[in-house]
Amino acid sequence: MTYSSHEFTVDELGFIQTALTNVLAAAARGELDLNRLAREEMASRGLDLHGQWVGFDQARQIHQVVVCK
């Protein structure tokens, strides 16, 4: 399977196959920003755009994620 300019294995992309249909449909309609969701998840793991650990504060800055308190 190939997406964009990167090649991923079926195992790496398997999570998309288990997504609920209404979630996939919302993403396809542009109602769910999967890029934003990915940035929020990367920030919550403390990772930069390349998956390298940079710490939570720096990751939130990189991904422009605001923490709601």
Buried (B, 14 or more C-beta within 10 A) or exposed (E): EEEEEEEEEEEEEEEBEEEEEEBBEBBEEEEBEBEEEEBBEBBBEBBBEEEEEBEBEBBBEBBEBEEEE
